[in-house]
Amino acid sequence: MLSETLISKGYQTVVPAKIRKAHKIMPGDVLEWIDSEKGIIVQPRKKRTLNDIIGLIKTEGDAVESKKRIQKGLK
């Protein structure tokens, strides 16, 4: 799906409606911009809900490492 947007004077842009709907991008979600050899990759990072994080934290182990893993989207 090809979509294009214009960059404003303040370097802002709008996520096209087709893309927002197809990927369920909502206010509060973050778009990650990755510079690669093939060009720019833009991917959504969804806002976490309580249901997303239930069961991710272990009762034993390193709490800091668990937090870093969760922030990266790993379980």
Secondary structure by P-SEA (a helix, b strand, c coil): cbbbbbbcccccccccaaaaaaacccccbbbbbbbccccbbbbbbcccccccccccccccccaaaaaaaaaaccc
